[in-house]
Amino acid sequence: NNNNNNNNNNNNNNFLNTNSTKYVIEIAVTNKVFTLLPLTVREGGLIRVWAIMFTQGINEQQTLANAIGSTELQEKINAENFQILQQFYNLWKKWILQANQIQSQNLFFTNCFQSQSQSQSQFHSITEIINCFDIQIQKIEQLIKHSRREKNIEILTQSADFCRELNAGRLTCCKSAKDRTAMSITLEEARILKDFHGLEDNIVDAANVLRLNGVRRDNALKNTGKEKYAFNSLQRLMLPEQLRAPKGTGSSSIPT
């Protein structure tokens, strides 16, 4: 109605205040979803978004930076964002312990209980899960702390697993969101198939099937007009093995 529209306009003016250091995003939901939200949110309270970014170069430019350049900025970004992740995890742990409940059917346990099926892992106690998460975040901390002048893709895979286990929203992106992104996404898909869906094949072999036949080549086609990734032969060899495009899928004539 008009009253709502006027209120929304006033709110929008406040949100767009150039003196503000925060953004407020409004998302429309159905009445059914709205009734499921916590009372504080239904009454107008805000949900804080914790934005965290981990970065790891994997191409030939990273090879050059590792050899004769500087990786200080990348290391600083990862260190700073790990501190934010640690802060969030501490709050999450406090909340979950106070609530004394955990919806484990919505969680993954990639590194916690790899020897067990997903259905079996759903019945572990909160204490066991917290202990596992503590070990995981300590591992991420050590990876970031000791990674110097290398292409340590475990920073990406381990942080991705950990955030997924906390039910976080997450995305993967490179500069163009079609080539290195495709390599990373297909590796993640193959790892998920291995950990949770009984994939017996080698993870890299499975990822290469997705790179050869999956939708990532359609994505490249829509962006460049060719079903090829923007890697020439040398660039392809500079990629870590787990993130290397299959032979014949790259081209040197495609813009990056």
Kinemage of the C-alpha trace (Angstrom):
@kinemage 1
@onewidth
@group {chain A} dominant
@subgroup {mainchain}
@vectorlist {calphas} color= white
{ca asn a 1} P 0.000 0.000 0.000
{ca asn a 2} L 0.998 3.673 -0.154
{ca asn a 3} L 1.991 3.809 3.508
{ca asn a 4} L 4.393 0.913 3.057
{ca asn a 5} L 5.835 2.484 -0.068
{ca asn a 6} L 6.431 5.768 1.765
{ca asn a 7} L 8.112 3.955 4.641
{ca asn a 8} L 10.290 2.026 2.239
{ca asn a 9} L 11.325 5.238 0.479
{ca asn a 10} L 12.281 6.839 3.775
{ca asn a 11} L 14.248 3.757 4.773
{ca asn a 12} L 16.010 3.683 1.426
{ca asn a 13} L 17.116 7.281 1.909
{ca asn a 14} L 18.637 6.312 5.234
{ca phe a 15} L 20.304 3.259 3.762
{ca leu a 16} L 21.924 5.287 0.999
{ca asn a 17} L 23.337 7.899 3.342
{ca thr a 18} L 26.861 8.545 2.078
{ca asn a 19} L 28.074 9.059 5.645
{ca ser a 20} L 27.164 5.493 6.543
{ca thr a 21} L 29.802 2.774 6.560
{ca lys a 22} L 27.269 -0.063 6.263
{ca tyr a 23} L 24.850 -1.344 3.664
{ca val a 24} L 21.405 -2.735 4.460
{ca ile a 25} L 19.932 -5.156 1.926
{ca glu a 26} L 16.220 -5.951 1.937
{ca ile a 27} L 15.114 -9.375 0.694
{ca ala a 28} L 11.453 -10.142 0.027
{ca val a 29} L 10.140 -13.459 1.388
{ca thr a 30} L 6.781 -15.197 1.333
{ca asn a 31} L 4.444 -15.030 4.315
{ca lys a 32} L 5.218 -18.672 5.070
{ca val a 33} L 8.948 -17.985 5.265
{ca phe a 34} L 8.372 -14.777 7.231
{ca thr a 35} L 6.546 -16.661 9.999
{ca leu a 36} L 9.604 -18.920 10.408
{ca leu a 37} L 11.967 -16.036 11.095
{ca pro a 38} L 13.008 -15.160 14.662
{ca leu a 39} L 10.761 -12.627 16.370
{ca thr a 40} L 13.515 -10.009 16.493
{ca val a 41} L 13.868 -10.176 12.695
{ca arg a 42} L 10.107 -10.072 12.124
{ca glu a 43} L 9.991 -6.927 14.231
{ca gly a 44} L 12.561 -5.205 12.048
{ca gly a 45} L 15.850 -6.363 13.516
{ca leu a 46} L 18.808 -6.752 11.171
{ca ile a 47} L 20.775 -9.877 10.371
{ca arg a 48} L 24.494 -9.203 10.311
{ca val a 49} L 26.393 -10.605 7.357
{ca trp a 50} L 29.990 -11.652 8.042
{ca ala a 51} L 31.852 -11.155 4.769
{ca ile a 52} L 35.047 -13.202 4.557
{ca met a 53} L 37.397 -13.694 1.618
{ca phe a 54} L 40.298 -16.076 1.126
{ca thr a 55} L 42.473 -15.733 -1.933
{ca gln a 56} L 45.081 -17.934 -3.603
{ca gly a 57} L 46.589 -17.283 -7.013
{ca ile a 58} L 46.994 -20.372 -9.194
{ca asn a 59} L 48.041 -19.190 -12.652
{ca glu a 60} L 51.347 -18.293 -14.300
{ca gln a 61} L 51.299 -14.809 -12.762
{ca gln a 62} L 51.267 -16.399 -9.315
{ca thr a 63} L 54.204 -18.573 -10.357
{ca leu a 64} L 56.107 -15.412 -11.286
{ca ala a 65} L 55.110 -13.636 -8.066
{ca asn a 66} L 56.249 -16.628 -6.015
{ca ala a 67} L 59.614 -16.649 -7.774
{ca ile a 68} L 60.625 -13.006 -8.057
{ca gly a 69} L 57.709 -10.852 -6.946
{ca ser a 70} L 55.762 -10.301 -3.752
{ca thr a 71} L 52.934 -12.349 -2.217
{ca glu a 72} L 52.616 -10.112 0.827
{ca leu a 73} L 49.192 -8.695 -0.085
{ca gln a 74} L 47.678 -12.150 -0.586
{ca glu a 75} L 49.081 -13.341 2.724
{ca lys a 76} L 47.813 -10.213 4.503
{ca ile a 77} L 44.299 -10.637 3.077
{ca asn a 78} L 44.139 -14.260 4.194
{ca ala a 79} L 45.487 -13.488 7.663
{ca glu a 80} L 43.033 -10.640 8.231
{ca asn a 81} L 40.060 -12.628 7.005
{ca phe a 82} L 41.007 -15.619 9.105
{ca gln a 83} L 40.670 -13.381 12.164
{ca ile a 84} L 37.116 -12.530 11.092
{ca leu a 85} L 36.347 -16.219 10.552
{ca gln a 86} L 37.727 -16.997 14.010
{ca gln a 87} L 35.564 -14.288 15.587
{ca phe a 88} L 32.457 -15.609 13.875
{ca tyr a 89} L 33.236 -19.193 14.814
{ca asn a 90} L 33.696 -18.242 18.470
{ca leu a 91} L 30.255 -16.596 18.482
{ca trp a 92} L 28.713 -19.532 16.609
{ca lys a 93} L 30.206 -21.996 19.081
{ca lys a 94} L 28.911 -19.996 22.036
{ca trp a 95} L 25.437 -19.850 20.521
{ca ile a 96} L 25.275 -23.537 19.612
{ca leu a 97} L 26.436 -24.602 23.054
{ca gln a 98} L 23.908 -22.335 24.752
{ca ala a 99} L 21.124 -23.609 22.536
{ca asn a 100} L 22.227 -27.178 23.330
{ca gln a 101} L 21.009 -28.359 19.968
{ca ile a 102} L 22.378 -28.737 16.478
{ca gln a 103} L 20.550 -29.511 13.258
{ca ser a 104} L 23.155 -31.965 12.085
{ca gln a 105} L 21.005 -33.130 9.185
{ca asn a 106} L 21.811 -29.791 7.551
{ca leu a 107} L 25.549 -30.025 8.135
{ca phe a 108} L 28.350 -31.667 6.216
{ca phe a 109} L 31.252 -33.363 7.952
{ca thr a 110} L 33.894 -33.518 5.247
{ca asn a 111} L 36.916 -33.603 7.519
{ca cys a 112} L 35.250 -34.681 10.759
{ca phe a 113} L 33.971 -38.123 9.967
{ca gln a 114} L 35.304 -39.124 6.570
{ca ser a 115} L 35.339 -42.790 7.470
{ca gln a 116} L 31.589 -42.814 8.056
{ca ser a 117} L 28.618 -42.290 5.807
{ca gln a 118} L 26.707 -39.029 5.975
{ca ser a 119} L 23.734 -40.712 7.641
{ca gln a 120} L 25.939 -42.133 10.391
{ca ser a 121} L 27.660 -38.817 11.025
{ca gln a 122} L 24.346 -37.147 11.861
{ca phe a 123} L 24.238 -38.650 15.340
{ca his a 124} L 27.431 -37.285 16.846
{ca ser a 125} L 27.162 -35.155 19.968
{ca ile a 126} L 27.583 -31.390 19.970
{ca thr a 127} L 30.836 -31.792 21.893
{ca glu a 128} L 32.265 -34.145 19.258
{ca ile a 129} L 31.288 -31.788 16.448
{ca ile a 130} L 32.719 -28.747 18.244
{ca asn a 131} L 35.974 -30.607 18.870
{ca cys a 132} L 36.158 -31.491 15.195
{ca phe a 133} L 35.473 -27.904 14.130
{ca asp a 134} L 38.182 -26.680 16.524
{ca ile a 135} L 40.675 -28.969 14.795
{ca gln a 136} L 39.563 -27.787 11.358
{ca ile a 137} L 39.900 -24.079 12.092
{ca gln a 138} L 43.307 -24.668 13.690
{ca lys a 139} L 44.382 -26.404 10.485
{ca ile a 140} L 43.215 -23.437 8.404
{ca glu a 141} L 45.111 -21.106 10.710
{ca gln a 142} L 48.321 -23.099 10.262
{ca leu a 143} L 47.887 -23.244 6.474
{ca ile a 144} L 47.531 -19.474 6.292
{ca lys a 145} L 50.286 -18.768 8.786
{ca his a 146} L 52.897 -20.924 7.047
{ca ser a 147} L 51.930 -20.450 3.393
{ca arg a 148} L 54.611 -18.330 1.762
{ca arg a 149} L 55.348 -18.013 -1.956
{ca glu a 150} L 53.437 -21.128 -2.970
{ca lys a 151} L 50.191 -22.185 -4.592
{ca asn a 152} L 48.579 -23.702 -1.544
{ca ile a 153} L 45.086 -24.570 -2.752
{ca glu a 154} L 44.330 -26.224 0.592
{ca ile a 155} L 43.658 -22.716 1.874
{ca leu a 156} L 40.719 -22.625 -0.528
{ca thr a 157} L 39.475 -26.189 -0.088
{ca gln a 158} L 39.764 -26.314 3.706
{ca ser a 159} L 38.147 -22.921 4.254
{ca ala a 160} L 35.377 -23.861 1.814
{ca asp a 161} L 34.681 -27.096 3.697
{ca phe a 162} L 34.655 -25.324 7.044
{ca cys a 163} L 32.284 -22.574 5.924
{ca arg a 164} L 29.949 -25.114 4.341
{ca glu a 165} L 29.851 -27.087 7.585
{ca leu a 166} L 28.716 -23.917 9.364
{ca asn a 167} L 25.931 -23.581 6.769
{ca ala a 168} L 27.465 -20.399 5.378
{ca gly a 169} L 26.675 -19.013 1.975
{ca arg a 170} L 29.792 -19.123 -0.201
{ca leu a 171} L 30.978 -18.399 -3.726
{ca thr a 172} L 34.055 -18.977 -5.846
{ca cys a 173} L 35.271 -16.436 -8.371
{ca cys a 174} L 38.346 -15.437 -10.351
{ca lys a 175} L 38.754 -12.319 -12.499
{ca ser a 176} L 36.468 -13.458 -15.344
{ca ala a 177} L 34.475 -16.122 -13.458
{ca lys a 178} L 34.802 -18.651 -16.265
{ca asp a 179} L 38.239 -20.313 -16.424
{ca arg a 180} L 40.030 -20.650 -13.082
{ca thr a 181} L 36.588 -20.499 -11.479
{ca ala a 182} L 35.534 -23.466 -13.609
{ca met a 183} L 38.572 -25.441 -12.477
{ca ser a 184} L 37.858 -24.678 -8.822
{ca ile a 185} L 34.127 -25.392 -8.958
{ca thr a 186} L 34.549 -28.715 -10.736
{ca leu a 187} L 37.175 -29.776 -8.194
{ca glu a 188} L 34.772 -28.907 -5.379
{ca glu a 189} L 31.949 -30.821 -7.060
{ca ala a 190} L 34.164 -33.878 -7.444
{ca arg a 191} L 35.251 -33.678 -3.795
{ca ile a 192} L 31.608 -33.508 -2.685
{ca leu a 193} L 30.774 -36.541 -4.830
{ca lys a 194} L 33.675 -38.413 -3.222
{ca asp a 195} L 32.885 -37.436 0.369
{ca phe a 196} L 29.106 -37.687 0.393
{ca his a 197} L 27.861 -39.656 -2.604
{ca gly a 198} L 30.111 -42.699 -2.825
{ca leu a 199} L 32.215 -41.665 -5.817
{ca glu a 200} L 34.848 -44.354 -6.307
{ca asp a 201} L 36.811 -42.633 -9.075
{ca asn a 202} L 39.854 -40.470 -8.542
{ca ile a 203} L 38.787 -36.916 -7.634
{ca val a 204} L 40.834 -35.255 -10.384
{ca asp a 205} L 39.533 -37.740 -12.970
{ca ala a 206} L 35.963 -36.947 -11.922
{ca ala a 207} L 36.663 -33.208 -12.044
{ca asn a 208} L 38.071 -33.579 -15.560
{ca val a 209} L 34.886 -35.301 -16.709
{ca leu a 210} L 32.947 -32.275 -15.494
{ca arg a 211} L 35.416 -29.932 -17.193
{ca leu a 212} L 35.085 -31.802 -20.463
{ca asn a 213} L 31.329 -32.365 -20.528
{ca gly a 214} L 29.730 -30.224 -17.848
{ca val a 215} L 28.063 -26.827 -17.857
{ca arg a 216} L 31.317 -24.927 -17.343
{ca arg a 217} L 32.070 -25.172 -21.064
{ca asp a 218} L 28.572 -23.851 -21.775
{ca asn a 219} L 29.420 -20.947 -19.497
{ca ala a 220} L 32.589 -20.291 -21.499
{ca leu a 221} L 30.573 -20.456 -24.743
{ca lys a 222} L 28.073 -17.881 -23.515
{ca asn a 223} L 30.861 -15.524 -22.440
{ca thr a 224} L 33.306 -15.850 -25.331
{ca gly a 225} L 31.519 -17.653 -28.156
{ca lys a 226} L 33.819 -20.686 -27.823
{ca glu a 227} L 33.578 -23.892 -25.774
{ca lys a 228} L 37.165 -23.414 -24.657
{ca tyr a 229} L 38.891 -22.249 -21.505
{ca ala a 230} L 41.277 -19.300 -21.797
{ca phe a 231} L 44.467 -21.288 -21.195
{ca asn a 232} L 47.278 -21.769 -23.669
{ca ser a 233} L 49.596 -24.761 -23.325
{ca leu a 234} L 52.050 -22.983 -21.019
{ca gln a 235} L 49.323 -21.463 -18.853
{ca arg a 236} L 47.694 -24.865 -18.505
{ca leu a 237} L 50.943 -26.409 -17.256
{ca met a 238} L 51.379 -23.609 -14.706
{ca leu a 239} L 48.123 -24.555 -12.976
{ca pro a 240} L 48.271 -26.975 -10.012
{ca glu a 241} L 47.464 -30.507 -11.141
{ca gln a 242} L 44.116 -30.582 -9.331
{ca leu a 243} L 43.081 -27.371 -11.113
{ca arg a 244} L 44.500 -28.117 -14.553
{ca ala a 245} L 42.194 -28.108 -17.559
{ca pro a 246} L 42.111 -31.340 -19.588
{ca lys a 247} L 44.175 -31.401 -22.767
{ca gly a 248} L 42.368 -29.926 -25.752
{ca thr a 249} L 39.964 -27.798 -23.728
{ca gly a 250} L 42.039 -24.604 -23.759
{ca ser a 251} L 42.729 -21.927 -26.346
{ca ser a 252} L 45.184 -19.038 -26.581
{ca ser a 253} L 42.820 -16.896 -28.688
{ca ile a 254} L 40.210 -16.314 -25.977
{ca pro a 255} L 40.245 -13.127 -23.881
{ca thr a 256} L 40.771 -13.628 -20.157
